Amino acid sequence: MISLNSSYKLLKVNDTFQIVAKCPEVENPDFKYESTNEDLLTVDEKGKVTAVAMGRAYVNVSVVDDKGITQSAQLSFDVAGIQLYYKKDELTFRAGVDKFLVQSRLWVPSKFSPVLSIDNENFKARKVTPGVFEITSDEAGTAKVKMYLAEVRLKKEEIEVPIKNEKGGIIRVLKEVKVSEEYIDQATGKATEIENAAVAVSEEIEISAVEINSIKFTEPGIEVEVDTDTELPLEVDPEDADVNLSCLSDNVEISEGKVKVTEPGIKTVVNAELLGVKDQITLTSKGLKAEAADEFTIGRKTQIISKVYPKTKIEYESSDDSVAKVSAQGLVTCIKEGEATITVKAGELTKEIKVSPKVYFTPIDKLEDDQIKNLKIFNTIREIFVYAAGREVKSSDLIKNIAKLYYIKTNKNANTFEYELAMVNFEFDKYQSLGSDPGPEPTPDPEPSPEIPEDAEEVIVSDDPEALNQPEKDLVIKTNETPLSGTPSIVGRSLAFEDAEFANGTVANINGNDQVVINGGTVDSGRLNIASQGEVYIDGLETSGNLDKGISNAAMSINTNGKVVLKNLKVGQSGYNTIEIGLAKDNQPSEIYLENIDFTDAVLSNNAISIFDTADNAKITIKNCKFGKVSNPIRISNRSNVNVEVNIEDCSCTEWEQRLQYTGMIICEDYTSGSKAKETSNNLFAPEKVKVNIKNFTYAGNKLTMPEDISTILGSGTADQILYVYGDKTGLIAYSTDRFPAVTIE
């Protein structure tokens, strides 16, 4: 029989205890030690116990005796602990008016209770319930607050109690008194000897009581000059109170108590507020603002955009028409190199814009040898294209001379061009640009398709599966008349699909080590499992049909450590999830960019976009996406517990989950921590880790706006909820500023 040096121990977090086990019946016993919950309590092979987190756990001790029979014993442990819960952004309250509420979560046997400690005697505490206190102060000041877990021993004292009968009299009885009350002055909240008696102590927080009597603008509204810092007519009592100024307009900047309006003719409201005391003032911006819409370039026209308030006729004048002319509407035409000034007038207001036109194309005779690569000669003179300064000009007579110069600079024979050159009389020094203006530059694609290696091998889908499995080669996959079907495995160094067709029910495993590119194509009631170490790029794919959850959770699973770009997708395939990213272990995408994805034809019982993991400091962009009927459009899991920024812009949703506790745009789900304690300690969605920026999102036709109280939309369990946090072991997590992401809405 095993005997232990204790049957029960009370520990604090990080405390250790050495188990001493004996079994006289066994010579040289080899004891085995096992913790029933290693999240709370660990034990090494020699029986040394370490307390990890608060809660109750047991250590089982066993040994095999000389007869082969296992002997066992158990030692129980309570790990005492106390955690404070409070609103971190509300550590300040009004002296003499408001109350600061601090709560605690604790684990202790019943003989211990939470006791509050405050180091400022002007701060008073009232116990609401065990572990919950209201703190007030009639005077301004700061105080440091923490809680202790103190033992509640009972002792008996004799007291006199009146006898309730006709004769009256008194009797003497014994009353139980809690010894813990000796440790603290309940009137002041000041601890005495509790440090020595406590089994656990919480973190220490500093709270402030401030005096704020009034906040008042002395005028209901003022006019301000555009682009000018203006001090507001604000009176505050007391004068040193740190008042918050805010404005909903994007055209108003606020800094150090001053405001600046960046556009004329703006009428808006600025709010001043501190701890519920507030006032507001109306701003109207006046003045003239003028700026060029683009750079000034020879041969091109550039519009000057002007605004004035109060409205007045705007006039334009150039100081040198030979350099730059300006129309009555402010359209500037640049003639040649030089300097000119465009003066914009509106009544007595004026603005000057300096013009120094640039040469649009570099003169060909000024190109250096290392720039000659920007010129490309094609089959014939008439097919020549000139690439200079990133622009494209088609062939003309002067191109023939460019071609000659090209051949001379590259030491090639120019005789083949003699006939064409005889047809033109061209001198380079008479030209300052090449050809006509091709117009404005096209807006660059923010996420262009990756380049496909020039030597990539074209593979036509056929009955030969080996052609699709060439891990050492770059492959371009084309389906032509034969769609991919069944469960094909496509493997290559890099893979590119061009308008690929995936037949009904296809489950395709796609592995391109360097990159996977899918341009166009269709998927019918199927699934794409995509893996890569490089970029995954999908553009123009369409899905249809239905994918039952019994077959697969998602229509598209993407696992990579590189960048993920999904654009211009038409999702018509209904099911459980549509897109899963980063589900496989050790796959952390460096960046995720999703744009112009239409989910409105799909009915999804879970999530449209599920992002399980990313690299540290990764950015997730979800832009111009339309969600139809879905439980929650977006899921974030942050499996690796890293920093991540989520930007959601110009998106909409028709209908999401109607059960209030699970309603909203985003679910932040911890599915990997494995225990309640780990879900708390890992805190995967803390505001310093996860930032969610929402801009121009509409739900059921209504644009989301930022509320005064963020808790009404985060974890509120109401129809206003847009985001909630869920732990697979804890369940729904109540809103607190330290457990939820930082969220902004514009």
HELIX and SHEET records of a PDB file:
HELIX    1   1 LYS A   88  GLU A   90  5                                   3    
HELIX    2   2 VAL A  179  TYR A  183  5                                   5    
HELIX    3   3 ILE A  194  ALA A  197  1                                   4    
HELIX    4   4 ILE A  364  LYS A  366  5                                   3    
HELIX    5   5 ASP A  369  ASN A  374  5                                   6    
HELIX    6   6 ILE A  381  GLU A  383  5                                   3    
HELIX    7   7 ASP A  397  LYS A  409  1                                  13    
HELIX    8   8 ASN A  415  PHE A  417  5                                   3    
HELIX    9   9 GLU A  418  ALA A  422  1                                   5    
HELIX   10  10 PHE A  428  LYS A  430  5                                   3    
HELIX   11  11 PRO A  465  LEU A  468  5                                   4    
HELIX   12  12 LEU A  660  TYR A  662  5                                   3    
HELIX   13  13 LYS A  676  ASN A  682  1                                   7    
HELIX   14  14 ILE A  710  THR A  712  5                                   3    
SHEET    1   A 2 SER A   3  LEU A   4  0                                        
SHEET    2   A 2 ALA A  21  LYS A  22 -1                                        
SHEET    1   B 4 TYR A   8  LYS A  12  0                                        
SHEET    2   B 4 THR A  70  TYR A  85  1                                        
SHEET    3   B 4 GLY A  55  VAL A  64 -1                                        
SHEET    4   B 4 LYS A  32  SER A  35 -1                                        
SHEET    1   C 5 TYR A   8  LYS A  12  0                                        
SHEET    2   C 5 THR A  70  TYR A  85  1                                        
SHEET    3   C 5 PHE A 100  TRP A 107 -1                                        
SHEET    4   C 5 VAL A 132  SER A 137 -1                                        
SHEET    5   C 5 PHE A 123  THR A 129 -1                                        
SHEET    1   D 3 THR A  16  GLN A  18  0                                        
SHEET    2   D 3 LYS A  48  ALA A  51 -1                                        
SHEET    3   D 3 LEU A  41  VAL A  43 -1                                        
SHEET    1   E 4 THR A  92  ARG A  94  0                                        
SHEET    2   E 4 ILE A 205  VAL A 210  1                                        
SHEET    3   E 4 GLY A 141  GLU A 151 -1                                        
SHEET    4   E 4 PHE A 112  ILE A 118 -1                                        
SHEET    1   F 4 THR A  92  ARG A  94  0                                        
SHEET    2   F 4 ILE A 205  VAL A 210  1                                        
SHEET    3   F 4 GLY A 141  GLU A 151 -1                                        
SHEET    4   F 4 ALA A 198  VAL A 201 -1                                        
SHEET    1   G 2 LEU A 154  PRO A 162  0                                        
SHEET    2   G 2 ILE A 170  LYS A 178 -1                                        
SHEET    1   H 2 ILE A 184  ASP A 185  0                                        
SHEET    2   H 2 LYS A 190  ALA A 191 -1                                        
SHEET    1   I 2 SER A 214  PHE A 217  0                                        
SHEET    2   I 2 LEU A 234  ASP A 237 -1                                        
SHEET    1   J 4 GLY A 221  GLU A 225  0                                        
SHEET    2   J 4 VAL A 277  ALA A 292  1                                        
SHEET    3   J 4 LYS A 267  LEU A 274 -1                                        
SHEET    4   J 4 ASN A 244  SER A 246 -1                                        
SHEET    1   K 5 GLY A 221  GLU A 225  0                                        
SHEET    2   K 5 VAL A 277  ALA A 292  1                                        
SHEET    3   K 5 LYS A 301  TYR A 309 -1                                        
SHEET    4   K 5 LEU A 331  CYS A 334 -1                                        
SHEET    5   K 5 ALA A 324  VAL A 326 -1                                        
SHEET    1   L 3 THR A 230  GLU A 231  0                                        
SHEET    2   L 3 LYS A 258  VAL A 261 -1                                        
SHEET    3   L 3 VAL A 252  SER A 255 -1                                        
SHEET    1   M 3 ILE A 314  SER A 318  0                                        
SHEET    2   M 3 ALA A 340  ALA A 346 -1                                        
SHEET    3   M 3 LEU A 349  VAL A 355 -1                                        
SHEET    1   N 3 LEU A 375  LYS A 376  0                                        
SHEET    2   N 3 PHE A 385  ALA A 388 -1                                        
SHEET    3   N 3 ARG A 391  LYS A 394 -1                                        
SHEET    1   O14 GLU A 457  ILE A 460  0                                        
SHEET    2   O14 ASN A 469  LYS A 478  1                                        
SHEET    3   O14 SER A 489  PHE A 502  1                                        
SHEET    4   O14 VAL A 507  ASP A 524  1                                        
SHEET    5   O14 ARG A 527  SER A 532  1                                        
SHEET    6   O14 ALA A 554  THR A 560  1                                        
SHEET    7   O14 ASN A 577  ILE A 581  1                                        
SHEET    8   O14 VAL A 603  ILE A 611  1                                        
SHEET    9   O14 LYS A 626  ILE A 636  1                                        
SHEET   10   O14 VAL A 644  GLU A 655  1                                        
SHEET   11   O14 ALA A 618  LYS A 623  1                                        
SHEET   12   O14 GLU A 591  ASP A 598  1                                        
SHEET   13   O14 LYS A 563  VAL A 571  1                                        
SHEET   14   O14 GLU A 535  ASP A 539  1                                        
SHEET    1   P 5 GLU A 457  ILE A 460  0                                        
SHEET    2   P 5 ASN A 469  LYS A 478  1                                        
SHEET    3   P 5 SER A 489  PHE A 502  1                                        
SHEET    4   P 5 VAL A 507  ASP A 524  1                                        
SHEET    5   P 5 GLU A 542  SER A 544  1                                        
SHEET    1   Q12 GLU A 457  ILE A 460  0                                        
SHEET    2   Q12 ASN A 469  LYS A 478  1                                        
SHEET    3   Q12 SER A 489  PHE A 502  1                                        
SHEET    4   Q12 VAL A 507  ASP A 524  1                                        
SHEET    5   Q12 ARG A 527  SER A 532  1                                        
SHEET    6   Q12 ALA A 554  THR A 560  1                                        
SHEET    7   Q12 ASN A 577  ILE A 581  1                                        
SHEET    8   Q12 VAL A 603  ILE A 611  1                                        
SHEET    9   Q12 LYS A 626  ILE A 636  1                                        
SHEET   10   Q12 ILE A 666  ASP A 670  1                                        
SHEET   11   Q12 LEU A 723  GLY A 727  1                                        
SHEET   12   Q12 GLY A 731  LEU A 732 -1                                        
SHEET    1   R12 GLU A 457  ILE A 460  0                                        
SHEET    2   R12 ASN A 469  LYS A 478  1                                        
SHEET    3   R12 SER A 489  PHE A 502  1                                        
SHEET    4   R12 VAL A 507  ASP A 524  1                                        
SHEET    5   R12 ARG A 527  SER A 532  1                                        
SHEET    6   R12 ALA A 554  THR A 560  1                                        
SHEET    7   R12 ASN A 577  ILE A 581  1                                        
SHEET    8   R12 VAL A 603  ILE A 611  1                                        
SHEET    9   R12 LYS A 626  ILE A 636  1                                        
SHEET   10   R12 VAL A 644  GLU A 655  1                                        
SHEET   11   R12 VAL A 690  TYR A 699  1                                        
SHEET   12   R12 ASN A 702  LYS A 703 -1                                        
SHEET    1   S12 GLU A 457  ILE A 460  0                                        
SHEET    2   S12 ASN A 469  LYS A 478  1                                        
SHEET    3   S12 SER A 489  PHE A 502  1                                        
SHEET    4   S12 VAL A 507  ASP A 524  1                                        
SHEET    5   S12 ARG A 527  SER A 532  1                                        
SHEET    6   S12 ALA A 554  THR A 560  1                                        
SHEET    7   S12 ASN A 577  ILE A 581  1                                        
SHEET    8   S12 VAL A 603  ILE A 611  1                                        
SHEET    9   S12 LYS A 626  ILE A 636  1                                        
SHEET   10   S12 VAL A 644  GLU A 655  1                                        
SHEET   11   S12 VAL A 690  TYR A 699  1                                        
SHEET   12   S12 ALA A 742  ILE A 745  1                                        
SHEET    1   T 2 ASN A 546  LEU A 547  0                                        
SHEET    2   T 2 SER A 574  GLY A 575  1                                        
END                                                                             
